[in-house]
Amino acid sequence: MGPPFTLPVEPLSAEAFAPYGWLLAPEGPRDAGREGYDIWIKPFAAEGAPRLQIVRYHARPLVVGMIERHLHVTEARLPLPGPPAIIVVASPDLAAPAPQDLRAFRLDGTGVIFRRGTWHAIDAYPERGGHADFLFLSEEATVNELFATPKEPAVRIETIDIAARGAQVAIALPVDIAR
């Protein structure tokens, strides 16, 4: 295995995240509303029944092991109260992203929706503390395929084991937020 590829954490903005999806934040002109409240409609799409779940990511080394993508659903991730966490993504246009194609973003209160087919690390990485919790909106069939036992041929997801391909990808937290 070669030397680790170091992945810097970038600030999250609508422009920086646009190739991978959308922010779950009130941005731009409102889509609807009335006096007393505004509504921003976000582009969530699923071919099957939606699935809402809470996922807890436990603290772990800042090393990307597996990436995946969902072919039949967008996926929304909204951090719940607690420490910020790092997510890793790559363009949905790539057949198999290389380490230099990956980008890391810090989620601190603002969530994201992945475009259909956006590659992303299976894990999120809490900056500090024991864990970070997320509200997920995905699709039943896709989530069921992820956890199917025994494994059947995948039709809704694709995965890549980065380490098995001889690469190491380490996330480099900025000095002011290093663990």
N, C-alpha and C positions, 0 to 999 in steps of 0.2 A: 504494500500500500504506500502511495506517495505521501508527500507532506500534506498537512491539512490545508484546505482552502478556507480562508477566513472571510466570513460574510458579515459586513458591517450592518448595523441596525439603522434604518432610515426613518426620518419623521414621516408620519402618516398624513397625507393630504389627498384630496379628491384627484388632483392632477397626477400625483405619483402613483396612486393605486389604480387609476383608470384602465391600464392594460389587463388588470386582474379582476376588476369588478367595481363595486360602488361602496361608498361609506354609508353606514346606518347613522345618519345625522341629519338634522334639519338644515339643508344647504340649498342655495338657489331660491328662486321664487316658489312659493307654495303651490301645490296642485289643487287644493280645495280648502274649504273651511268656511267659517262665518265669524261674526264678532265673538271674540273670546277664545277662539282656537284656530290653529292652522294645521293643514295636513300635507305631508310630503309622501307621495306614493313611490315605493321602491320596487325594482324589477325582479321580485322573486318568482321563479317558475319551476314547476315540478310536473313530470309526466304522470305520476301516480299520487297516492295519498300522502299528504304532508306528515312530517313527524317533528314534533317539538320536544326537545330534551335538554337537560342540563348536563354538561360535561365538566368534570373536574380534572384538570391537568396537574399532576404532582410535580414538585421540583425535581429536576434531573439535570445531568450535564448538558451544556449548550452545544449539543452535537446533533446534526440532522441525520437520522437513520433511514427513514422511509418517506417517500413522497407518494401522493395519490392524486387522482382526479376523478370527478364524477361526470358521467356522460349524459345523464338524463335529468339533472336537477342543478339549479343554482344552490348555494349553501350559504346561509346567514349565520354569522357568529357575532354575538353581542357579549362583551365582557360584563360580568356581574360585579358588584362591589368587592374590592380586594385589590391585590397588587396588579400593576400592569403586566402584560405578557407579550411575548414576541411570537409572531407568526412568520412563516416562510412560504413564499409563493414563486411561481414561474408561469410564463405565458401559456395560455391554452393553445397557442399556435404551434407549440413544439411537440414533436413526437416523443422525445426522451430528453428532458433538460439535463445539461451538464452543470457541474457546480457553479460555474461562472454565470449561468442563466438565472440562478436563484436570487431573490431579494428578500430581505427581512424588514418587517415593520413592527413598531411598538403600538400595541392597543392599550389605551388608557381611557376607558369610558366610551370611546367611539367604537362601534362595531363595523363589520364589513359584510358584503355579499360577494361571494366568488362568482365570476362568470361561469357558465357551463363549460366544463373542460379545463378550468384553471388548475394547474398543478399546485399542491400545497403539502407542507409537512403534515404527517399524521398527528404529530404532537404540537402543542403550543408550549411555550417555555416561560414560566413565571419569573419575573425579574428578581423577586425576593420572596421570602416566606415559604411555607410548605406547599401551597397550591394556588391556582387561579381557576375560577369558575366561569363558564360561558353558557349562555342560552344559545342553543343551536336550532335552526329551522332547516330541515332537510326533507328527505323522502323515505317512506317506509321501505320500499323495495331496495333502495341503495344501501341503507343502513343494515338491513337484513343480510344483504350480500356481503357486506364488510365483515360481519360476525358469523357467517354461516359455518357450521361444523357438521360433517366434514366439508372441506372446501370444494365447491363446485366451480366449473369454469365461469369466470367473471364476464358479465355482459354489461354491467352498469358502471363499473369502476376499472381503473388501471392503476397499478402500483409499480414503483421502482424501488428496489433496495439499493441505496447509494453505496453503502459499505461493501455489499457483495460485488459491486462493479469496480472495487478498488479505490474508491474515493472517500475522503474524509472532509466533512464540511462543519466547521466550528463557527458559532455565532459570537461576534465580538461586540459586547455591550459597550456603549460609550463610557468613558472614564467616570463621568459624573453619576452614572447609575450602575456601575459595575457592582457585582454581588460582593 
